[in-house]
Amino acid sequence: MLQSPVRVLFSGSGALASNGKTVASLCGYPRRLNQYLYVSSFKTWYQPQVSDIIVGRITKLRESFWLVDVKAGQEGKLNIAAVNLPGGELRRRSAHDERNMRQYFVEGDVLSAEVQQVHANRSFTLHTRSDQIGKLEHGVLVDTLPSLIGPGSKHIHNIGGVGLIIGANGRCWVSGPRPTVGHGDSTRDKAEASLSKERMVAVSNVVRTIKRLTKARQFITADSIRAGCAAMEEGDEDM
């Protein structure tokens, strides 16, 4: 068991009090929530929380919704009514829209979405109504661990000309620059599709940095990625 350097009043999941100290009862990362200390396991399912930005993959189409794999215990549901369709118009979704769902997303498509609701049975729904989320086509998907995603509410970044989405579910998407204002259509990728050689190198450096942080079991945040890329440019292969 690992002794935590953090002094707290209460022990949460994965932590317990022993001889006046708080120690971990499993291998993982200590996290603090107000006066509670708990331990997040190295390898665990993603636990959806409302307003989380995730990076997922379409697995199935149903009558009026898609199922999305987000590395959780069950798949998320993305209703067609929760998607900004081409044109961005706000209207009631029709039977015609449902018949043409494959024009928007098909099995295997990658997308970013926001967790809209989490129910008592841990099922959850998603939406892509924001200008900054939706289908992802022009970039690289990097898998990491949900427990390594650093705390913070911002998931979408532009780092040195590289677009980055840090999914709370342990998936990252690295691409060309992402616009801060979208076009009201979440069924098309908003990132630049054609990149210069220098920008492709920058994308590669961000991908390599995320993989190194994962291997070293270090938190993945915009700041840690910036630091890793800077060290790489200076020739420090050990970061």
MIRO-757710 format. One record per residue: residue number from 0; residue in one letter; z, y, x of N, C-alpha, C in turn. Coordinates in Angstrom, 3 decimals. Last residue first. Example, Ala and Ser with C-alpha at 12.3 -4.5 7.8 and 13.67 -1.06 7.14 Angstrom:
! residues 2
PT  num  residuo      n.pz      n.py      n.px     ca.pz     ca.py     ca.px      c.pz      c.py      c.px
PT    1        S     7.080    -2.250    12.850     7.140    -1.060    13.670     7.870     0.030    12.900
PT    0        A     7.800    -5.690    13.190     7.800    -4.500    12.300     7.800    -3.300    13.200
END
This chain:
! residues 239
PT  num  residuo      n.pz      n.py      n.px     ca.pz     ca.py     ca.px      c.pz      c.py      c.px
PT  238        M   -22.142    13.442    12.266   -21.687    14.433    11.289   -20.278    14.895    11.660
PT  237        D   -23.277    11.904    14.112   -22.015    11.377    13.555   -21.446    12.319    12.505
PT  236        E   -25.435    13.320    15.006   -25.705    12.174    14.164   -24.442    11.578    13.548
PT  235        D   -26.046    16.415    15.509   -24.812    15.621    15.472   -25.027    14.461    14.508
PT  234        G   -28.159    18.188    15.535   -28.277    16.991    16.348   -27.032    16.151    16.398
PT  233        E   -28.209    20.248    13.836   -27.703    20.549    15.171   -27.723    19.314    16.082
PT  232        E   -29.003    19.007    11.538   -29.936    19.927    12.160   -29.513    20.283    13.582
PT  231        M   -26.638    17.633    10.964   -27.849    16.874    11.277   -28.867    17.769    11.995
PT  230        A   -24.922    19.700    10.312   -24.633    18.889    11.493   -25.863    18.096    11.922
PT  229        A   -26.178    20.557     7.958   -26.086    21.472     9.094   -25.819    20.699    10.385
PT  228        C   -25.799    18.317     6.351   -27.167    18.715     6.709   -27.164    19.655     7.909
PT  227        G   -22.993    18.360     6.148   -23.669    17.221     6.745   -25.088    17.553     7.174
PT  226        A   -22.569    20.799     4.811   -22.012    20.595     6.154   -22.718    19.449     6.869
PT  225        R   -23.865    20.260     2.376   -24.317    21.364     3.234   -23.842    21.167     4.672
PT  224        I   -22.249    18.163     1.498   -23.667    17.912     1.781   -24.238    19.024     2.658
PT  223        S   -19.831    19.438     1.102   -19.892    18.363     2.103   -21.336    18.029     2.455
PT  222        D   -20.598    21.288    -0.921   -20.133    21.759     0.390   -20.225    20.666     1.451
PT  221        A   -21.270    19.657    -3.078   -22.296    20.536    -2.512   -21.891    20.989    -1.113
PT  220        T   -19.812    16.419    -2.410   -19.835    17.717    -3.075   -20.955    18.533    -2.461
PT  219        I   -18.412    13.458    -2.135   -19.751    14.034    -2.196   -19.699    15.278    -3.053
PT  218        F   -15.907    12.295     0.091   -16.284    12.916    -1.167   -17.650    13.576    -1.061
PT  217        Q   -16.557     9.329     2.003   -16.145    10.725     1.915   -16.647    11.316     0.602
PT  216        R   -17.225     6.781     3.013   -16.270     6.924     1.913   -15.679     8.333     1.875
PT  215        A   -19.270     6.470     4.756   -17.995     6.891     5.346   -16.895     7.049     4.306
PT  214        K   -21.299     5.877     2.961   -20.895     4.851     3.920   -19.533     5.168     4.532
PT  213        T   -21.478     8.389     1.681   -21.102     7.190     0.928   -20.591     6.109     1.865
PT  212        L   -22.350     9.993     3.757   -21.061    10.283     3.130   -20.562     9.075     2.347
PT  211        R   -24.851     8.784     4.161   -23.827     8.731     5.213   -22.440     9.027     4.659
PT  210        K   -26.156     9.370     1.764   -25.957     7.972     2.141   -24.893     7.842     3.223
PT  209        I   -26.202    12.167     1.911   -25.477    11.513     0.815   -25.192    10.059     1.170
PT  208        T   -27.852    12.483     4.195   -26.462    12.951     4.211   -25.645    12.277     3.115
PT  207        R   -30.295    11.496     3.317   -29.600    10.809     4.412   -28.129    11.206     4.459
PT  206        V   -30.887    13.451     1.349   -30.756    12.036     0.985   -29.964    11.283     2.049
PT  205        V   -31.066    15.734     2.969   -30.035    15.668     1.932   -29.801    14.218     1.507
PT  204        N   -33.275    15.035     4.569   -31.974    15.264     5.196   -30.839    15.194     4.172
PT  203        S   -35.334    14.914     2.656   -34.936    13.700     3.374   -33.560    13.858     4.011
PT  202        V   -35.497    17.628     1.988   -35.115    16.652     0.962   -34.616    15.377     1.629
PT  201        A   -36.406    18.608     4.462   -35.111    19.053     3.938   -34.604    18.102     2.857
PT  200        V   -38.906    17.388     4.569   -37.904    17.055     5.593   -36.511    17.445     5.100
PT  199        M   -40.089    18.694     2.435   -39.915    17.250     2.360   -38.897    16.779     3.389
PT  198        R   -40.205    21.279     3.476   -39.314    21.026     2.341   -39.078    19.527     2.154
PT  197        E   -42.087    20.931     5.497   -40.731    21.369     5.852   -39.753    21.074     4.715
PT  196        K   -44.362    20.224     4.017   -43.791    19.269     4.969   -42.346    19.639     5.305
PT  195        S   -43.998    21.290     0.555   -44.486    21.439     1.924   -43.818    20.402     2.824
PT  194        L   -44.606    19.586    -2.531   -43.698    20.160    -1.544   -44.383    20.269    -0.184
PT  193        S   -45.143    19.515    -5.929   -45.823    19.536    -4.634   -44.952    20.278    -3.626
PT  192        A   -43.398    19.803    -8.071   -43.958    18.481    -7.797   -44.595    18.395    -6.426
PT  191        E   -40.312    21.395    -8.703   -41.641    21.489    -8.096   -42.135    20.092    -7.727
PT  190        A   -38.648    20.441   -11.789   -38.694    20.692   -10.354   -40.135    20.773    -9.864
PT  189        K   -38.596    19.677   -14.396   -38.695    21.104   -14.151   -38.803    21.442   -12.662
PT  188        D   -40.220    17.073   -16.186   -39.408    17.487   -15.041   -39.672    18.961   -14.744
PT  187        R   -40.042    16.843   -19.755   -40.830    17.031   -18.531   -39.905    17.498   -17.421
PT  186        T   -38.407    16.835   -21.893   -39.170    15.602   -21.680   -40.124    15.728   -20.492
PT  185        S   -37.154    19.147   -22.581   -36.406    18.246   -21.702   -37.131    16.930   -21.472
PT  184        D   -38.175    22.343   -22.803   -38.701    20.996   -23.015   -37.998    20.060   -22.047
PT  183        G   -37.543    24.947   -22.144   -37.190    24.465   -23.469   -37.706    23.087   -23.794
PT  182        H   -37.998    25.611   -19.551   -39.057    25.947   -20.494   -38.778    25.367   -21.878
PT  181        G   -35.176    27.079   -17.709   -36.192    26.081   -18.018   -37.208    26.573   -19.024
PT  180        V   -33.831    28.709   -14.998   -34.192    28.866   -16.397   -35.342    27.919   -16.686
PT  179        T   -33.621    27.899   -12.437   -32.362    28.170   -13.138   -32.598    28.373   -14.630
PT  178        P   -35.611    25.198   -11.163   -35.483    26.541   -11.746   -34.150    26.695   -12.466
PT  177        R   -35.095    23.510    -8.132   -35.015    23.409    -9.590   -34.819    24.815   -10.159
PT  176        P   -37.044    22.537    -5.304   -36.191    23.517    -5.996   -36.248    23.342    -7.502
PT  175        G   -37.466    18.915    -5.072   -37.781    20.288    -4.735   -36.904    21.231    -5.527
PT  174        S   -34.584    16.671    -5.040   -35.967    17.042    -5.333   -36.286    18.389    -4.710
PT  173        V   -32.351    14.116    -5.830   -32.742    15.106    -4.821   -34.226    15.388    -4.989
PT  172        W   -29.665    13.054    -7.685   -31.116    13.243    -7.717   -31.466    14.395    -6.783
PT  171        C   -27.132    10.552    -7.648   -27.608    11.883    -7.278   -29.130    11.912    -7.332
PT  170        R   -24.528     8.914    -9.350   -25.946     8.944    -9.008   -26.335    10.385    -8.703
PT  169        G   -21.929     8.923   -10.329   -22.200     8.308    -9.036   -23.673     8.121    -8.731
PT  168        N   -21.478    10.299   -12.659   -21.447     8.832   -12.734   -21.817     8.156   -11.425
PT  167        A   -21.934    12.936   -12.301   -20.529    12.519   -12.314   -20.391    11.004   -12.337
PT  166        G   -24.607    13.646   -10.111   -24.151    13.072   -11.357   -22.707    12.617   -11.264
PT  165        I   -25.805    16.321    -8.780   -24.742    15.375    -8.426   -24.174    14.832    -9.727
PT  164        I   -28.938    17.334    -8.041   -28.077    17.059    -9.189   -27.085    15.989    -8.763
PT  163        L   -30.706    19.707    -6.217   -29.739    18.609    -6.157   -28.960    18.526    -7.466
PT  162        G   -33.504    20.951    -4.486   -32.813    20.803    -5.757   -31.928    19.571    -5.731
PT  161        V   -33.675    22.874    -1.599   -33.680    21.511    -2.142   -32.902    21.497    -3.447
PT  160        G   -33.321    25.293    -0.386   -34.635    24.986    -0.923   -34.779    23.591    -1.481
PT  159        G   -30.561    25.097     0.306   -31.593    25.278     1.327   -32.980    24.919     0.840
PT  158        I   -29.835    23.727    -2.635   -29.274    23.798    -1.288   -30.413    23.914    -0.280
PT  157        N   -29.003    24.237    -5.823   -30.149    24.405    -4.942   -29.588    24.661    -3.550
PT  156        H   -27.412    22.080    -8.266   -27.401    23.003    -7.132   -28.806    23.154    -6.554
PT  155        I   -25.257    20.908   -10.714   -26.645    21.231   -10.407   -26.686    22.345    -9.370
PT  154        H   -22.593    20.630   -11.309   -23.306    19.447   -10.846   -24.714    19.754   -10.361
PT  153        K   -19.421    22.036   -11.490   -20.837    22.309   -11.282   -21.521    21.093   -10.674
PT  152        S   -16.733    21.391   -11.643   -17.507    21.341   -12.870   -19.000    21.518   -12.658
PT  151        G   -14.843    19.177    -9.568   -15.586    20.430    -9.767   -16.511    20.295   -10.949
PT  150        P   -14.257    16.610    -7.124   -13.881    17.381    -8.308   -14.655    18.690    -8.381
PT  149        G   -16.882    14.426    -5.869   -15.769    15.353    -5.713   -15.487    16.135    -6.980
PT  148        I   -17.481    11.143    -6.187   -17.948    12.436    -6.669   -16.772    13.396    -6.689
PT  147        L   -16.472     8.709    -5.568   -16.722     9.623    -4.453   -17.199    10.998    -4.906
PT  146        S   -16.344     7.156    -7.818   -15.066     7.614    -7.250   -15.250     8.600    -6.105
PT  145        P   -18.992     6.396    -8.255   -18.383     7.429    -9.103   -17.091     7.993    -8.516
PT  144        L   -20.952     6.075    -5.298   -19.859     5.564    -6.116   -19.283     6.681    -6.986
PT  143        T   -24.545     6.257    -5.317   -23.286     6.295    -4.595   -22.213     5.744    -5.530
PT  142        D   -28.066     6.311    -5.048   -26.873     5.715    -5.659   -25.680     5.863    -4.745
PT  141        V   -30.532     8.626    -5.556   -29.615     8.095    -4.549   -28.364     7.583    -5.253
PT  140        L   -33.886     9.215    -6.203   -32.616     8.802    -6.800   -31.764     8.147    -5.715
PT  139        V   -35.970    11.945    -5.566   -35.419    10.695    -5.038   -34.071    10.433    -5.699
PT  138        G   -38.766    13.400    -7.401   -37.622    13.419    -6.505   -37.188    12.027    -6.112
PT  137        H   -39.971    14.064   -10.149   -40.428    14.457    -8.822   -39.238    14.547    -7.873
PT  136        E   -38.664    13.309   -12.534   -39.823    12.568   -12.057   -40.146    12.833   -10.592
PT  135        L   -36.430    13.372   -15.111   -36.525    13.558   -13.661   -37.653    12.679   -13.144
PT  134        K   -35.778    15.023   -18.232   -36.489    13.999   -17.464   -36.571    14.387   -15.994
PT  133        G   -32.737    16.985   -18.239   -33.845    16.325   -18.919   -34.494    15.302   -18.004
PT  132        I   -31.392    20.307   -17.668   -31.320    18.845   -17.657   -32.483    18.267   -18.458
PT  131        Q   -31.510    23.035   -17.963   -31.437    22.505   -16.606   -31.354    20.980   -16.534
PT  130        D   -31.456    23.819   -20.604   -32.696    24.037   -19.856   -32.693    23.333   -18.505
PT  129        S   -29.857    21.391   -22.748   -29.796    22.484   -21.783   -31.127    22.599   -21.035
PT  128        R   -30.090    19.108   -24.266   -30.492    20.377   -24.879   -30.440    21.560   -23.925
PT  127        T   -29.713    16.369   -24.087   -30.471    17.058   -23.029   -30.947    18.411   -23.547
PT  126        H   -26.801    14.262   -24.587   -27.809    15.205   -25.059   -28.508    15.832   -23.852
PT  125        L   -25.139    11.187   -25.590   -25.636    12.140   -24.604   -26.535    13.163   -25.287
PT  124        T   -22.181     9.381   -26.575   -23.510     9.915   -26.830   -23.835    10.985   -25.795
PT  123        F   -20.351     6.294   -26.208   -20.544     7.726   -25.993   -21.993     8.110   -26.265
PT  122        S   -17.550     4.063   -26.531   -18.975     4.349   -26.662   -19.152     5.865   -26.562
PT  121        R   -14.821     3.807   -26.556   -15.446     4.139   -25.275   -16.960     4.224   -25.346
PT  120        N   -13.680     3.765   -29.007   -14.062     2.459   -28.448   -14.809     2.582   -27.130
PT  119        A   -13.439     6.486   -29.563   -12.230     5.710   -29.260   -12.550     4.353   -28.656
PT  118        H   -16.163     8.243   -27.898   -15.431     7.727   -29.045   -14.265     6.833   -28.608
PT  117        V   -17.356    11.222   -26.690   -16.804     9.928   -26.275   -15.906     9.448   -27.398
PT  116        Q   -20.271    13.294   -26.676   -19.083    12.779   -27.361   -18.668    11.458   -26.735
PT  115        Q   -21.988    14.186   -24.579   -21.715    15.014   -25.754   -20.435    14.606   -26.459
PT  114        V   -22.780    14.474   -21.281   -22.011    13.664   -22.224   -21.580    14.568   -23.374
PT  113        E   -26.084    15.427   -20.470   -24.678    15.808   -20.585   -23.996    14.901   -21.597
PT  112        A   -28.499    14.209   -18.077   -28.029    14.501   -19.434   -26.564    14.895   -19.379
PT  111        S   -31.496    13.411   -16.380   -30.141    13.966   -16.337   -29.766    14.355   -17.755
PT  110        L   -33.368    10.368   -15.991   -33.102    11.662   -16.602   -31.690    12.117   -16.276
PT  109        V   -36.013     8.079   -15.451   -34.748     8.648   -14.980   -34.584    10.027   -15.609
PT  108        D   -37.480     5.299   -17.145   -37.457     6.734   -16.854   -36.058     7.165   -16.420
PT  107        G   -37.115     2.676   -17.966   -37.248     2.940   -16.539   -37.252     4.404   -16.176
PT  106        E   -38.805     2.955   -21.034   -37.906     2.172   -20.202   -38.195     2.448   -18.717
PT  105        V   -39.628     6.434   -21.735   -39.861     4.991   -21.832   -38.870     4.284   -20.908
PT  104        F   -39.836     9.469   -23.571   -39.120     8.650   -22.592   -39.477     7.181   -22.833
PT  103        Y   -42.145    10.560   -24.967   -41.123    11.392   -24.358   -40.364    10.651   -23.253
PT  102        Q   -43.769     8.723   -26.064   -44.427     9.831   -25.392   -43.427    10.691   -24.615
PT  101        R   -42.098     7.060   -27.418   -42.570     6.616   -26.106   -43.366     7.699   -25.375
PT  100        M   -41.764     8.315   -29.884   -40.684     8.409   -28.892   -41.141     8.006   -27.498
PT   99        N   -43.348     8.522   -32.115   -43.921     8.926   -30.835   -42.874     9.025   -29.723
PT   98        R   -41.839     7.880   -34.289   -42.947     6.987   -33.952   -43.528     7.288   -32.570
PT   97        E   -40.150    10.083   -34.326   -39.599     8.771   -34.010   -40.705     7.788   -33.621
PT   96        D   -41.910    12.109   -35.113   -41.252    12.181   -33.804   -40.738    10.807   -33.387
PT   95        H   -42.489    11.184   -37.710   -43.565    11.276   -36.723   -42.985    11.328   -35.308
PT   94        A   -40.107    11.548   -39.005   -40.536    10.170   -38.756   -41.658    10.143   -37.728
PT   93        S   -38.593    14.421   -37.319   -39.294    13.740   -38.399   -39.593    12.292   -38.028
PT   92        R   -35.861    16.608   -36.813   -36.728    15.567   -36.266   -37.306    14.735   -37.407
PT   91        R   -35.891    20.020   -37.653   -35.417    18.683   -37.990   -36.405    17.641   -37.464
PT   90        R   -36.076    22.306   -34.889   -36.463    21.825   -36.213   -35.871    20.444   -36.434
PT   89        L   -36.780    24.565   -32.564   -35.616    23.990   -33.205   -36.003    23.588   -34.628
PT   88        E   -39.120    24.065   -29.919   -38.787    24.572   -31.240   -37.579    23.838   -31.806
PT   87        G   -40.081    23.341   -27.434   -38.738    23.883   -27.514   -38.330    24.369   -28.885
PT   86        G   -42.425    22.266   -26.556   -42.501    23.496   -27.348   -41.157    24.158   -27.517
PT   85        P   -41.241    18.919   -26.709   -42.230    19.895   -26.205   -42.375    21.086   -27.147
PT   84        L   -37.690    18.780   -27.598   -39.045    18.259   -27.582   -40.028    19.325   -27.082
PT   83        N   -34.590    18.237   -26.462   -35.521    19.343   -26.654   -36.939    18.816   -26.504
PT   82        V   -32.547    15.890   -28.140   -33.524    16.133   -27.077   -34.364    17.347   -27.436
PT   81        A   -31.051    14.977   -30.198   -30.319    15.626   -29.107   -31.215    15.947   -27.924
PT   80        A   -32.614    13.562   -31.905   -32.199    14.889   -32.359   -31.472    15.662   -31.266
PT   79        I   -32.772    11.135   -30.651   -33.933    12.014   -30.560   -33.590    13.432   -31.005
PT   78        N   -29.779    10.321   -28.835   -30.511    10.446   -30.088   -31.690    11.399   -29.925
PT   77        L   -28.754     8.232   -26.539   -29.409     9.537   -26.574   -30.261     9.603   -27.831
PT   76        K   -25.885     6.506   -25.649   -26.912     6.673   -26.688   -27.422     8.109   -26.643
PT   75        G   -25.051     4.492   -22.749   -24.941     5.673   -23.583   -26.090     5.761   -24.563
PT   74        E   -23.747     1.183   -22.326   -24.825     2.161   -22.232   -24.582     3.332   -23.173
PT   73        Q   -20.579     0.457   -20.763   -21.597     0.255   -21.780   -22.621     1.373   -21.676
PT   72        G   -19.205     1.082   -18.478   -18.987    -0.235   -19.051   -19.964    -0.566   -20.154
PT   71        A   -21.694     2.845   -16.484   -20.432     2.755   -17.215   -20.291     1.344   -17.771
PT   70        K   -24.098     3.554   -15.357   -23.107     2.873   -14.506   -21.726     2.865   -15.155
PT   69        V   -25.764     4.398   -17.340   -25.120     5.443   -16.538   -24.036     4.858   -15.623
PT   68        D   -28.591     3.713   -19.163   -27.656     3.133   -18.203   -27.090     4.243   -17.333
PT   67        V   -29.188     4.428   -22.520   -29.249     4.940   -21.155   -28.174     4.280   -20.293
PT   66        L   -31.289     4.026   -25.304   -30.092     3.594   -24.594   -30.264     3.928   -23.123
PT   65        W   -32.523     6.398   -27.704   -32.708     5.633   -26.480   -31.338     5.180   -25.970
PT   64        F   -33.263     6.458   -31.269   -32.504     6.821   -30.071   -32.909     5.928   -28.905
PT   63        S   -34.327     5.458   -33.563   -34.246     6.912   -33.445   -33.447     7.355   -32.226
PT   62        E   -34.736     2.685   -33.009   -35.468     3.377   -34.071   -35.452     4.884   -33.911
PT   61        R   -34.743     2.383   -29.401   -34.394     1.932   -30.729   -35.104     2.822   -31.766
PT   60        L   -35.472     1.331   -26.139   -35.784     2.248   -27.230   -35.388     1.602   -28.544
PT   59        K   -33.630     0.964   -23.067   -34.194     0.437   -24.319   -34.509     1.582   -25.269
PT   58        T   -33.055     2.354   -20.692   -33.153     0.889   -20.666   -33.831     0.323   -21.908
PT   57        I   -33.309     5.150   -18.606   -33.603     4.602   -19.925   -33.759     3.085   -19.827
PT   56        R   -30.706     6.099   -16.464   -32.023     5.475   -16.568   -32.182     4.865   -17.966
PT   55        G   -29.025     9.165   -15.361   -29.132     7.821   -15.926   -30.562     7.323   -15.965
PT   54        V   -26.663    11.270   -14.236   -28.041    10.877   -13.953   -28.171     9.423   -14.384
PT   53        I   -24.623    13.681   -16.034   -24.878    12.364   -15.448   -26.365    12.221   -15.109
PT   52        I   -22.102    15.967   -16.444   -23.541    15.842   -16.221   -23.771    14.530   -15.486
PT   51        D   -19.524    16.063   -18.896   -20.016    15.549   -17.614   -21.545    15.600   -17.588
PT   50        S   -18.780    16.715   -21.475   -19.351    17.788   -20.650   -19.735    17.336   -19.244
PT   49        V   -16.399    14.138   -21.784   -17.208    15.150   -22.447   -17.528    16.284   -21.481
PT   48        Q   -16.715    11.413   -19.562   -15.892    12.505   -20.060   -16.820    13.551   -20.675
PT   47        P   -16.904     7.925   -18.812   -17.506     9.161   -19.342   -16.461    10.145   -19.845
PT   46        Q   -16.238     6.388   -15.947   -15.539     6.651   -17.208   -16.059     7.973   -17.785
PT   45        Y   -17.947     3.938   -14.112   -17.846     5.352   -14.477   -17.175     5.470   -15.842
PT   44        W   -16.127     1.220   -12.721   -17.089     1.749   -13.671   -16.868     3.240   -13.835
PT   43        T   -15.502     1.133    -9.171   -15.071     1.047   -10.557   -16.187     1.564   -11.448
PT   42        K   -14.417     0.990    -6.035   -15.515     0.503    -6.854   -15.022     0.295    -8.277
PT   41        F   -12.035     2.325    -5.263   -13.294     2.533    -4.554   -14.480     2.158    -5.429
PT   40        S   -10.009     3.704    -7.944   -10.477     2.587    -7.126   -11.804     2.908    -6.459
PT   39        S    -7.868     6.379    -7.836    -9.169     5.949    -8.340    -9.719     4.880    -7.409
PT   38        V    -4.551     6.852    -8.640    -5.469     6.366    -7.622    -6.737     5.858    -8.295
PT   37        Y    -2.583     9.793    -9.436    -3.138     8.485    -9.744    -4.150     8.121    -8.668
PT   36        L     0.047    11.905   -10.184    -0.771    11.364    -9.101    -1.282     9.996    -9.532
PT   35        Y     0.759    14.714   -12.188     0.524    13.271   -12.106    -0.329    12.946   -10.881
PT   34        Q     0.946    17.357   -12.683     2.057    16.751   -11.948     1.917    15.234   -11.831
PT   33        N    -2.429    17.866   -12.617    -1.177    18.587   -12.863    -0.057    17.944   -12.042
PT   32        L    -3.617    15.239   -11.108    -3.858    15.935   -12.358    -2.545    16.554   -12.790
PT   31        R    -5.014    14.028    -8.133    -3.885    14.675    -8.790    -4.350    15.406   -10.034
PT   30        R    -5.752    10.980    -6.431    -6.189    12.161    -7.175    -4.997    12.727    -7.939
PT   29        P    -6.509     8.901    -3.704    -5.480     9.584    -4.492    -6.062    10.819    -5.163
PT   28        Y    -8.802     6.233    -3.869    -8.600     7.620    -3.498    -7.497     8.239    -4.345
PT   27        G    -8.015     2.840    -2.908    -8.813     3.854    -3.569    -8.464     5.236    -3.069
PT   26        C    -6.469    -0.152    -3.522    -7.268     0.585    -2.541    -8.153     1.592    -3.276
PT   25        L    -3.272     0.053    -5.232    -4.621    -0.493    -5.046    -5.358     0.372    -4.035
PT   24        S    -0.948     1.357    -5.391    -0.877    -0.074    -5.651    -2.253    -0.728    -5.589
PT   23        A     0.398     3.907    -3.295    -0.727     3.355    -4.053    -0.545     1.858    -4.234
PT   22        V     3.523     5.659    -3.793     2.610     4.836    -3.009     1.515     4.283    -3.913
PT   21        T     5.893     8.089    -3.428     4.793     7.643    -4.285     3.789     6.895    -3.425
PT   20        K     9.392     7.527    -2.797     8.048     7.933    -2.383     7.025     7.420    -3.389
PT   19        G    11.843     6.452    -3.449    11.710     7.904    -3.453    10.351     8.417    -3.028
PT   18        N    11.292     3.714    -3.397    12.230     4.314    -2.452    12.039     5.826    -2.322
PT   17        S     8.398     4.184    -5.114     9.115     3.195    -4.317     9.975     3.893    -3.280
PT   16        A     6.296     4.548    -7.898     7.382     5.116    -7.107     8.135     3.999    -6.403
PT   15        L     2.716     4.126    -7.877     4.065     3.807    -8.344     5.087     4.410    -7.395
PT   14        A    -0.683     4.053    -9.061     0.354     4.608    -8.194     1.718     4.244    -8.769
PT   13        G    -2.502     3.223   -10.939    -2.754     2.886    -9.539    -1.743     3.435    -8.569
PT   12        S    -1.905     5.925   -13.135    -2.578     4.650   -12.912    -2.851     4.425   -11.426
PT   11        G     0.819     7.982   -11.950    -0.141     7.552   -12.955    -0.725     6.199   -12.606
PT   10        S     4.051     9.285   -11.590     3.042     8.386   -11.044     2.143     7.906   -12.179
PT    9        F     5.342    12.638   -11.373     5.060    11.416   -12.118     3.961    10.610   -11.435
PT    8        L     5.678    14.706    -9.568     6.802    14.338   -10.421     6.597    12.985   -11.082
PT    7        V     4.662    14.638    -6.083     4.425    14.809    -7.521     5.673    14.388    -8.289
PT    6        R     3.342    15.376    -3.007     4.592    15.254    -3.740     4.322    15.568    -5.207
PT    5        V     1.038    13.631    -1.042     1.219    14.603    -2.113     2.523    14.344    -2.853
PT    4        P     0.519    11.641     0.725     1.173    12.835     1.262     1.495    13.869     0.191
PT    3        S     1.224     8.277    -0.203     0.510     9.515    -0.487     1.258    10.699     0.101
PT    2        Q     0.905     5.236     1.486     1.788     6.318     1.084     0.971     7.586     0.889
PT    1        L    -0.604     2.316     0.365    -0.748     3.545     1.122     0.197     4.608     0.598
PT    0        M     0.000    -1.198     0.847     0.000     0.000     0.000     0.000     1.244     0.879
END
